Amino acid sequence: MDDAAVGAYLRRIRADRPAAADSGALRELQVRHLTSVPFENLSVHLGEEIALEEKALYEKLVGARRGGFCYELNGAFATLLEALGYRVSLLAARVFADGVPGIPYDHLALGVEAADGTRWLADVGFGRHSHHPLRLDAEGEQRDPGGTFRLVPAEAGDLDVLRDGTPQYRLERRPRVLRDFEAGAWWHRTSPRSHFTRSLVCSRLTEDGGRITLSGRSLVVTGPDGGREETELAADEVLPAYRTRFGLELEREPRLAGPHGNVDR
């Protein structure tokens, strides 16, 4: 990523160029990313290609000002961090569902080493999760606006990432490359068992620490205190909501395909 591309990416997430690749700057960059670039699976339902390549990810997030799911968001964020001087590893994880880890390459997270030698788990692609990076070498509780987190040793040298005592995902420590995640991304955008083929989601962290989510035509605003307000949008309100709430310019409304290929209305 050249200097012009770095500048455009930083403008996309409304962040200043850090003076040093330190832990404080990493924390600010993660928060800025979470509040600016939505976690969304709309490409799955718009019939758009999802390419796990550096140029394609940059063009989608920065050029087209879209969001994406974990492979896209963390894949692009990794490239930005490396350009800013951080040492970054792509780490595979398996997301827990009903207490059981999911498929291999279920999730992409980032191991990041800052200039001061501290090592962090950065993640801008898991929806509701930690607002700040988590220390990779700390087993005790890590308090965060998103909850209380712990990284606990698991089998085969992996780490279980817990939020408020509940396992979120099992993290491998072996570095991977982006193409390793293509099978997981393909499964998530094609399998009828995937959460992403069975739901529409567009969500981002708000500046006050709450969250705003548009799922189909249901708009949910959650405050930092946990207060929740849900509104059912009319058909002509959906595209304006994507634009004003998430900065997404869509030509047509994403629609969820039903079990027989019809559109759920």
Backbone as numpy.savetxt, mean C-alpha at the origin, in Angstrom:
# Nx Ny Nz CAx CAy CAz Cx Cy Cz
16.04 5.81 -11.48 15.18 7.00 -11.48 16.07 8.24 -11.48
15.92 9.09 -12.53 16.77 10.26 -12.61 16.25 11.38 -11.71
17.00 12.48 -11.68 16.69 13.57 -10.75 15.33 14.19 -11.03
14.97 14.32 -12.31 13.67 14.90 -12.66 12.54 14.00 -12.19
12.71 12.70 -12.36 11.68 11.75 -11.93 11.53 11.76 -10.41
12.66 11.85 -9.70 12.60 11.94 -8.23 11.82 13.17 -7.82
12.10 14.30 -8.45 11.39 15.53 -8.12 9.90 15.42 -8.37
9.52 14.80 -9.48 8.10 14.64 -9.80 7.42 13.70 -8.80
8.11 12.66 -8.40 7.56 11.72 -7.42 7.35 12.43 -6.08
8.35 13.21 -5.66 8.22 13.94 -4.40 7.07 14.94 -4.44
6.87 15.58 -5.59 5.72 16.49 -5.71 4.42 15.71 -5.65
4.41 14.51 -6.21 3.21 13.66 -6.16 2.79 13.37 -4.73
3.77 13.16 -3.85 3.44 12.83 -2.46 3.56 14.05 -1.53
3.75 15.23 -2.15 3.80 16.48 -1.40 4.90 16.47 -0.33
6.07 16.00 -0.75 7.20 15.90 0.17 8.39 16.69 -0.35
9.18 17.24 0.56 10.42 17.89 0.21 11.52 16.84 0.05
12.52 17.18 -0.74 13.66 16.28 -0.88 14.43 16.28 0.44
14.64 15.10 1.05 15.34 15.07 2.34 16.81 15.43 2.19
17.33 16.08 3.23 18.74 16.44 3.22 19.63 15.22 3.38
19.12 14.19 4.04 19.88 12.96 4.26 18.91 11.78 4.29
19.43 10.60 3.94 18.60 9.39 3.92 18.54 8.80 5.34
17.98 9.57 6.26 17.95 9.13 7.64 16.57 8.62 8.03
16.44 8.17 9.26 15.19 7.56 9.71 14.07 8.57 9.83
14.39 9.80 10.19 13.37 10.83 10.29 12.75 11.15 8.94
13.58 11.24 7.92 13.08 11.50 6.57 12.25 10.33 6.06
12.67 9.10 6.37 11.92 7.92 5.96 10.52 7.94 6.56
10.44 8.30 7.82 9.14 8.40 8.48 8.24 9.42 7.78
8.79 10.58 7.46 8.01 11.62 6.78 7.59 11.16 5.39
8.47 10.52 4.65 8.15 10.05 3.31 7.03 9.01 3.34
7.06 8.11 4.32 6.01 7.10 4.39 4.65 7.74 4.67
4.60 8.66 5.62 3.33 9.32 5.93 2.82 10.10 4.73
3.71 10.82 4.05 3.30 11.59 2.88 2.76 10.67 1.79
3.38 9.53 1.62 2.92 8.57 0.60 1.53 8.05 0.96
1.34 7.69 2.21 0.07 7.12 2.64 -1.08 8.11 2.52
-0.80 9.40 2.72 -1.86 10.39 2.65 -2.09 10.91 1.23
-1.18 10.62 0.31 -1.27 11.17 -1.04 -1.65 10.14 -2.10
-1.17 8.91 -1.95 -1.36 7.89 -2.99 -2.26 6.79 -2.43
-3.46 6.63 -2.99 -4.40 5.66 -2.40 -4.02 4.21 -2.66
-4.37 3.39 -1.71 -4.36 1.93 -1.88 -5.63 1.59 -2.65
-5.49 1.07 -3.87 -6.68 0.80 -4.68 -6.45 -0.37 -5.62
-7.54 -1.08 -5.91 -7.49 -2.23 -6.82 -8.35 -1.98 -8.05
-8.53 -0.74 -8.43 -9.46 -0.40 -9.50 -9.04 -0.95 -10.84
-7.74 -1.11 -11.08 -7.28 -1.67 -12.35 -7.84 -3.05 -12.60
-8.01 -3.82 -11.53 -8.56 -5.18 -11.66 -9.94 -5.13 -12.28
-10.73 -4.13 -11.93 -12.12 -4.04 -12.36 -12.32 -3.12 -13.56
-11.28 -2.42 -13.95 -11.34 -1.58 -15.15 -10.70 -2.28 -16.36
-10.19 -3.49 -16.14 -9.56 -4.23 -17.22 -8.22 -3.65 -17.64
-7.54 -2.98 -16.72 -6.25 -2.36 -17.03 -5.11 -3.33 -16.75
-4.08 -3.25 -17.57 -2.90 -4.08 -17.37 -2.15 -3.64 -16.11
-1.62 -4.59 -15.37 -0.79 -4.30 -14.21 0.60 -4.87 -14.49
1.56 -4.00 -14.69 2.91 -4.41 -15.04 3.86 -4.09 -13.90
4.52 -5.12 -13.39 5.48 -4.91 -12.31 6.86 -4.59 -12.89
6.95 -3.39 -13.44 8.18 -2.89 -14.01 8.35 -1.44 -13.54
9.59 -1.05 -13.29 9.85 0.27 -12.71 9.21 1.40 -13.50
9.38 1.41 -14.81 8.84 2.50 -15.63 7.32 2.52 -15.59
6.69 1.34 -15.69 5.23 1.27 -15.69 4.65 1.71 -14.35
5.30 1.33 -13.26 4.82 1.73 -11.94 4.93 3.24 -11.77
6.04 3.80 -12.21 6.22 5.25 -12.11 5.16 5.97 -12.93
4.93 5.51 -14.14 3.95 6.18 -15.00 2.55 6.11 -14.41
2.22 5.01 -13.76 0.88 4.89 -13.17 0.74 5.80 -11.95
1.68 5.73 -11.01 1.54 6.47 -9.76 1.83 7.96 -9.93
2.84 8.29 -10.71 3.25 9.68 -10.84 2.66 10.31 -12.11
2.84 9.66 -13.25 2.34 10.22 -14.50 0.82 10.30 -14.55
0.15 9.19 -14.23 -1.32 9.14 -14.27 -1.95 9.50 -12.93
-1.12 9.70 -11.90 -1.60 10.08 -10.56 -2.64 9.10 -10.03
-2.35 7.82 -10.20 -3.21 6.76 -9.69 -2.59 6.17 -8.42
-3.29 5.18 -7.85 -2.75 4.42 -6.74 -2.46 3.00 -7.23
-2.59 2.04 -6.33 -2.37 0.66 -6.70 -2.44 -0.22 -5.48
-2.11 -1.53 -5.66 -2.03 -2.40 -4.49 -0.57 -2.63 -4.14
-0.29 -3.52 -3.21 1.03 -3.55 -2.55 2.19 -3.65 -3.51
2.09 -4.51 -4.54 3.20 -4.70 -5.45 3.54 -3.40 -6.18
2.52 -2.63 -6.50 2.72 -1.38 -7.21 3.21 -0.27 -6.28
2.52 -0.10 -5.15 2.86 0.99 -4.24 4.24 0.81 -3.63
4.50 -0.35 -3.06 5.81 -0.57 -2.44 6.90 -0.75 -3.49
6.54 -1.29 -4.66 7.52 -1.41 -5.73 8.02 -0.05 -6.18
7.09 0.89 -6.36 7.47 2.24 -6.77 8.19 2.98 -5.64
7.68 2.84 -4.41 8.29 3.52 -3.26 9.74 3.07 -3.07
10.00 1.78 -3.31 11.37 1.27 -3.19 12.32 1.99 -4.14
11.86 2.22 -5.36 12.70 2.90 -6.34 12.99 4.34 -5.92
11.98 5.02 -5.38 12.19 6.38 -4.88 13.20 6.38 -3.73
13.02 5.50 -2.78 13.92 5.47 -1.63 15.36 5.18 -2.04
15.53 4.26 -2.97 16.89 3.97 -3.44 17.51 5.20 -4.10
16.72 5.93 -4.88 17.23 7.13 -5.54 17.61 8.21 -4.52
16.99 8.17 -3.35 17.28 9.15 -2.30 18.42 8.71 -1.39
18.97 7.52 -1.62 20.14 7.09 -0.87 19.91 6.00 0.15
18.71 5.48 0.28 18.44 4.38 1.21 18.83 3.05 0.57
19.17 2.10 1.40 19.38 0.72 0.95 18.07 -0.02 1.17
17.52 -0.59 0.10 16.17 -1.15 0.15 16.18 -2.60 -0.31
15.45 -3.44 0.42 15.23 -4.83 0.03 13.73 -5.07 -0.14
13.36 -5.75 -1.23 11.97 -6.16 -1.41 11.76 -7.46 -0.65
10.78 -7.47 0.24 10.53 -8.62 1.11 9.16 -9.20 0.85
9.11 -10.51 0.71 7.84 -11.21 0.49 7.16 -11.49 1.82
5.85 -11.46 1.81 5.08 -11.76 3.02 3.81 -12.51 2.65
3.26 -13.22 3.65 1.99 -13.95 3.48 1.01 -13.38 4.47
-0.10 -12.88 3.97 -1.09 -12.21 4.81 -1.94 -13.24 5.54
-2.16 -12.99 6.84 -2.97 -13.90 7.64 -4.46 -13.69 7.36
-5.17 -14.79 7.23 -6.63 -14.79 7.13 -7.14 -15.94 8.00
-7.96 -15.62 8.98 -8.45 -16.62 9.93 -7.30 -17.35 10.62
-6.22 -16.61 10.89 -5.08 -17.16 11.61 -4.12 -17.98 10.77
-4.34 -18.04 9.45 -3.51 -18.87 8.57 -2.83 -17.98 7.53
-1.51 -18.13 7.32 -0.84 -17.33 6.30 -1.35 -17.66 4.90
-1.39 -16.68 4.03 -1.89 -16.85 2.67 -0.85 -17.44 1.73
-1.04 -17.18 0.44 -0.18 -17.75 -0.59 1.23 -17.13 -0.54
2.22 -17.82 -1.10 3.55 -17.20 -1.23 3.45 -15.94 -2.09
4.28 -14.96 -1.78 4.29 -13.68 -2.49 2.93 -12.98 -2.43
2.25 -13.19 -1.33 0.94 -12.61 -1.09 1.01 -11.10 -0.94
2.14 -10.62 -0.44 2.32 -9.20 -0.13 3.77 -8.82 -0.33
3.99 -7.58 -0.75 5.33 -7.03 -0.89 5.50 -5.90 0.11
6.52 -6.02 0.97 6.88 -4.98 1.92 8.36 -4.63 1.71
8.86 -3.63 2.43 10.21 -3.15 2.19 11.06 -3.19 3.45
12.24 -3.73 3.33 13.26 -3.58 4.35 14.15 -2.42 3.96
14.31 -1.44 4.84 15.02 -0.21 4.49 16.11 0.05 5.53
17.32 0.28 5.05 18.42 0.68 5.93 18.70 2.16 5.72
18.63 2.92 6.81 18.88 4.35 6.75 20.37 4.64 6.89
20.73 5.90 6.69 22.14 6.29 6.72 22.78 6.06 8.08
21.98 6.06 9.15 22.53 5.85 10.48 22.65 4.38 10.85
22.36 3.50 9.88 22.49 2.07 10.10 21.26 1.40 10.69
20.23 2.15 11.04 19.00 1.55 11.56 18.24 0.89 10.42
17.54 -0.21 10.76 16.82 -0.99 9.75 15.33 -0.95 10.06
14.55 -0.73 9.01 13.14 -0.47 9.17 12.28 -1.32 8.23
11.07 -1.59 8.68 10.05 -2.18 7.83 9.15 -1.04 7.36
9.24 -0.71 6.07 8.40 0.34 5.49 7.32 -0.31 4.65
6.10 0.23 4.72 4.99 -0.39 4.01 3.95 0.67 3.69
3.81 1.01 2.41 2.77 1.95 1.98 1.70 1.23 1.16
1.65 -0.11 1.28 0.74 -0.88 0.44 -0.08 -1.92 1.15
-0.46 -1.65 2.40 -1.24 -2.65 3.15 -2.56 -2.09 3.65
-2.99 -0.96 3.11 -4.24 -0.39 3.61 -4.06 0.05 5.06
-4.97 -0.36 5.92 -4.88 0.02 7.32 -3.72 -0.70 7.99
-2.72 0.05 8.38 -1.50 -0.54 8.94 -0.79 0.56 9.72
0.51 0.40 9.95 1.27 1.42 10.68 1.41 2.67 9.82
1.34 3.82 10.46 1.55 5.07 9.76 3.05 5.31 9.54
3.86 4.84 10.47 5.31 5.07 10.43 6.04 3.75 10.20
7.26 3.82 9.68 8.04 2.59 9.56 8.26 1.95 10.93
8.42 0.62 10.93 8.64 -0.14 12.16 10.09 -0.63 12.20
10.68 -0.63 13.39 12.05 -1.13 13.54 12.08 -2.63 13.27
12.94 -3.04 12.34 13.04 -4.46 12.00 13.77 -5.26 13.07
14.60 -4.61 13.88 15.42 -5.31 14.85 14.88 -5.16 16.27
13.61 -4.79 16.41 13.02 -4.62 17.74 11.88 -5.61 17.93
11.94 -6.40 19.03 10.90 -7.39 19.30 9.83 -6.85 20.25
10.09 -5.76 20.92 9.12 -5.21 21.85 8.00 -4.46 21.15
7.10 -3.90 21.93 5.98 -3.14 21.37 6.47 -1.85 20.71
5.88 -1.55 19.58 6.15 -0.31 18.88 4.83 0.43 18.71
4.70 1.51 19.44 3.44 2.26 19.41 3.42 3.20 18.21
2.29 3.21 17.54 2.14 3.94 16.29 0.72 4.48 16.26
0.47 5.58 15.54 -0.91 6.06 15.44 -1.89 5.01 14.88
-1.36 4.04 14.13 -2.21 2.99 13.58 -2.44 1.82 14.51
-1.82 1.81 15.68 -1.98 0.70 16.62 -0.66 0.39 17.32
-0.66 -0.68 18.08 0.55 -1.15 18.74 1.05 -2.37 17.99
2.29 -2.30 17.52 2.85 -3.33 16.65 3.98 -4.08 17.35
4.13 -5.33 16.96 5.26 -6.15 17.39 5.72 -7.00 16.23
7.03 -7.19 16.12 7.60 -8.10 15.13 8.16 -9.29 15.89
7.56 -10.45 15.69 7.83 -11.63 16.51 8.47 -12.72 15.64
9.59 -13.32 16.09 10.20 -14.40 15.31 9.21 -15.54 15.07
9.22 -16.05 13.84 8.34 -17.15 13.45 9.20 -18.27 12.86
8.55 -19.27 12.29 9.27 -20.42 11.76 10.16 -20.03 10.59
11.23 -20.80 10.40 12.16 -20.64 9.27 12.81 -19.26 9.21
12.91 -18.60 10.37 13.57 -17.31 10.42 12.72 -16.14 9.98
11.42 -16.38 9.74 10.53 -15.30 9.33 10.12 -14.46 10.54
9.40 -13.37 10.26 8.87 -12.51 11.31 7.36 -12.37 11.14
6.63 -12.54 12.22 5.20 -12.24 12.20 5.00 -10.80 12.64
4.29 -10.04 11.83 3.99 -8.64 12.14 2.60 -8.60 12.76
2.54 -8.17 14.03 1.28 -8.13 14.78 0.84 -6.69 15.00
-0.45 -6.46 14.83 -1.04 -5.16 15.18 -2.08 -5.39 16.26
-1.89 -4.74 17.42 -2.80 -4.90 18.56 -3.00 -6.37 18.90
-1.91 -7.14 18.80 -1.91 -8.54 19.17 -2.38 -9.50 18.10
-2.85 -9.01 16.96 -3.37 -9.86 15.89 -2.35 -9.95 14.76
-1.98 -11.17 14.32 -1.02 -11.29 13.21 -1.57 -10.68 11.92
-0.76 -9.84 11.29 -1.15 -9.22 10.02 -0.53 -9.95 8.84
0.79 -10.16 8.89 1.43 -10.95 7.84 2.74 -11.54 8.35
3.15 -12.61 7.67 4.41 -13.29 7.98 5.45 -12.87 6.96
6.50 -12.25 7.45 7.49 -11.59 6.60 8.74 -12.44 6.45
9.15 -12.69 5.21 10.43 -13.32 4.96 11.54 -12.29 5.06
12.74 -12.75 5.34 13.87 -11.81 5.43 14.77 -11.86 4.21
14.57 -12.82 3.34 15.41 -12.96 2.15 15.01 -11.91 1.12
15.95 -11.10 0.61 15.62 -10.10 -0.41 15.14 -10.75 -1.70
14.18 -10.13 -2.34 13.64 -10.59 -3.61 13.80 -9.50 -4.67
13.44 -9.84 -5.91 13.39 -8.85 -6.98 11.93 -8.71 -7.41
11.61 -7.63 -8.09 10.22 -7.31 -8.37 9.52 -8.40 -9.18
10.22 -9.00 -10.13 9.56 -10.01 -10.96 9.17 -11.26 -10.16
9.79 -11.46 -8.99 9.40 -12.60 -8.16 7.94 -12.52 -7.75
7.38 -11.32 -7.72 6.02 -11.12 -7.22 4.96 -11.21 -8.32
5.37 -11.50 -9.55 4.41 -11.54 -10.64 3.35 -12.60 -10.46
3.73 -13.77 -9.93 2.75 -14.83 -9.74 1.72 -14.43 -8.68
2.17 -13.80 -7.59 1.24 -13.35 -6.57 0.31 -12.28 -7.10
0.86 -11.34 -7.89 0.02 -10.28 -8.46 -1.00 -10.86 -9.44
-0.57 -11.83 -10.24 -1.50 -12.48 -11.19 -2.62 -13.18 -10.43
-2.28 -13.90 -9.36 -3.31 -14.61 -8.58 -4.32 -13.61 -8.01
-3.82 -12.53 -7.46 -4.71 -11.57 -6.82 -5.63 -10.85 -7.80
-5.21 -10.71 -9.04 -6.08 -10.01 -9.99 -6.93 -10.95 -10.84
-6.77 -12.28 -10.66 -7.55 -13.23 -11.47 -8.32 -14.27 -10.67
-7.84 -14.65 -9.50 -8.47 -15.75 -8.77 -9.81 -15.34 -8.16
-10.83 -16.17 -8.28 -12.10 -15.87 -7.61 -11.99 -15.94 -6.09
-10.88 -16.47 -5.59 -10.66 -16.53 -4.14 -9.94 -15.29 -3.62
-9.47 -14.46 -4.52 -8.74 -13.27 -4.12 -9.70 -12.20 -3.61
-9.29 -11.52 -2.55 -10.07 -10.41 -2.03 -10.23 -9.31 -3.08
-9.23 -9.17 -3.94 -9.23 -8.07 -4.90 -10.18 -8.30 -6.06
-10.48 -9.54 -6.41 -11.47 -9.79 -7.46 -12.89 -9.76 -6.90
-13.03 -9.86 -5.59 -14.35 -9.91 -4.96 -14.77 -8.58 -4.34
-13.92 -7.56 -4.46 -14.27 -6.29 -3.84 -13.63 -5.13 -4.59
-14.24 -3.97 -4.44 -13.68 -2.72 -4.94 -13.19 -1.92 -3.75
-11.97 -1.42 -3.83 -11.46 -0.64 -2.71 -10.58 0.50 -3.22
-10.76 1.65 -2.61 -9.88 2.80 -2.81 -9.81 3.49 -1.47
-8.62 3.57 -0.87 -8.51 4.03 0.51 -7.20 4.76 0.71
-7.24 5.77 1.56 -6.00 6.47 1.91 -6.10 7.00 3.33
-4.94 7.19 3.92 -4.82 7.82 5.22 -5.12 9.30 5.06
-5.82 9.90 6.02 -6.07 11.34 5.97 -5.02 12.07 6.81
-4.91 13.35 6.59 -3.87 14.14 7.24 -4.03 14.17 8.76
-5.25 13.99 9.25 -5.47 14.01 10.70 -5.33 12.63 11.33
-4.92 11.63 10.53 -4.72 10.29 11.06 -5.93 9.39 10.94
-6.99 9.87 10.30 -8.15 9.04 10.03 -7.97 8.31 8.71
-9.07 7.87 8.13 -9.01 7.15 6.85 -10.28 7.42 6.06
-10.13 7.49 4.76 -11.27 7.63 3.87 -11.23 6.50 2.85
-12.36 5.84 2.66 -12.44 4.66 1.82 -13.68 4.71 0.95
-13.51 4.41 -0.33 -14.64 4.28 -1.24 -14.65 2.84 -1.73
-15.69 2.12 -1.37 -15.84 0.72 -1.76 -17.12 0.60 -2.56
-16.98 0.47 -3.87 -18.16 0.53 -4.72 -18.73 1.93 -4.67
-19.95 2.04 -4.13 -20.56 3.36 -3.97 -20.72 3.75 -2.50
-20.06 3.02 -1.63 -20.10 3.33 -0.20 -18.86 4.11 0.20
-19.08 5.33 0.65 -17.98 6.19 1.08 -17.94 6.18 2.61
-16.80 5.77 3.15 -16.64 5.66 4.60 -15.51 6.57 5.05
-15.82 7.46 5.98 -14.83 8.36 6.56 -14.67 7.98 8.03
-13.46 7.61 8.40 -13.15 7.22 9.78 -12.25 8.27 10.39
-12.62 8.77 11.55 -11.82 9.78 12.22 -10.68 9.18 13.00
-9.72 9.98 13.43 -8.60 9.47 14.21 -9.03 8.89 15.56
-10.23 9.28 16.02 -10.75 8.75 17.28 -11.60 7.50 17.08
-11.68 7.01 15.83 -12.45 5.80 15.54 -13.88 6.07 15.12
-14.33 7.32 15.18 -15.67 7.64 14.73 -15.83 7.34 13.25
-17.02 6.87 12.86 -17.21 6.38 11.49 -18.48 6.97 10.89
-18.35 7.45 9.66 -19.49 8.01 8.94 -19.55 7.37 7.56
-20.68 6.76 7.21 -20.82 6.07 5.94 -21.93 6.72 5.11
-21.64 6.93 3.82 -22.59 7.54 2.91 -22.70 6.69 1.65
-23.92 6.42 1.22 -24.14 5.71 -0.04 -24.28 6.75 -1.15
-23.37 6.70 -2.13 -23.34 7.69 -3.19 -24.31 7.33 -4.32
-24.85 8.34 -4.95 -25.62 8.14 -6.17 -24.65 7.88 -7.32
-25.17 7.33 -8.42 -24.32 6.98 -9.55 -23.51 8.16 -10.06
-24.14 9.35 -10.12 -23.43 10.51 -10.65 -22.48 11.16 -9.65
-22.39 10.61 -8.45 -21.48 11.15 -7.44 -20.18 10.36 -7.32
-20.12 9.20 -7.96 -18.98 8.30 -7.76 -17.70 8.86 -8.37
-17.72 9.21 -9.66 -16.50 9.73 -10.29 -16.04 11.03 -9.65
-16.94 11.97 -9.31 -16.49 13.15 -8.58 -15.85 12.83 -7.24
-16.34 11.78 -6.56 -15.75 11.39 -5.27 -14.33 10.85 -5.46
-14.13 10.05 -6.50 -12.77 9.59 -6.79 -11.84 10.78 -7.05
-12.36 11.79 -7.74 -11.54 12.94 -8.10 -11.24 13.82 -6.89
-12.27 14.19 -6.13 -12.06 15.14 -5.04 -11.48 14.50 -3.80
-11.80 13.25 -3.54 -11.33 12.59 -2.31 -9.97 11.91 -2.48
-9.67 11.47 -3.71 -8.45 10.69 -3.93 -7.57 11.23 -5.05
-8.04 12.24 -5.76 -7.26 12.80 -6.85 -7.19 11.91 -8.07
-8.13 10.99 -8.23 -8.13 10.05 -9.35 -9.08 10.53 -10.44
-8.57 10.68 -11.63 -9.39 11.05 -12.79 -9.71 9.79 -13.58
-10.92 9.27 -13.40 -11.34 8.04 -14.08 -12.34 8.37 -15.17
-12.26 7.64 -16.28 -13.18 7.87 -17.38 -14.52 7.18 -17.15
-14.51 6.10 -16.39 -15.75 5.39 -16.12 -15.69 4.79 -14.72
-16.85 4.50 -14.20 -16.94 3.95 -12.84 -16.49 2.50 -12.82
-15.57 2.13 -11.94 -15.22 0.72 -11.78 -16.44 -0.04 -11.23
-16.71 -1.20 -11.80 -17.85 -1.98 -11.36 -17.40 -3.39 -11.03
-18.01 -3.95 -10.01 -17.64 -5.29 -9.55 -18.38 -6.34 -10.34
-17.65 -7.28 -10.95 -18.28 -8.36 -11.69 -18.88 -9.38 -10.75
-20.08 -9.81 -11.03 -20.76 -10.81 -10.20 -20.26 -12.21 -10.50
-20.81 -13.24 -9.83 -20.32 -14.60 -9.96 -20.51 -15.18 -11.36
-21.38 -14.58 -12.19 -21.60 -15.09 -13.53 -21.12 -14.12 -14.59
-20.25 -13.21 -14.18 -19.70 -12.25 -15.13 -20.57 -11.02 -15.31
-21.70 -10.93 -14.61 -22.54 -9.77 -14.69 -22.02 -8.71 -13.74
-22.55 -7.53 -13.84 -22.13 -6.46 -12.95 -23.08 -6.39 -11.76
-22.51 -6.44 -10.56 -23.32 -6.27 -9.36 -23.75 -4.82 -9.26
-25.02 -4.60 -9.11 -25.52 -3.24 -9.01 -26.06 -3.00 -7.61
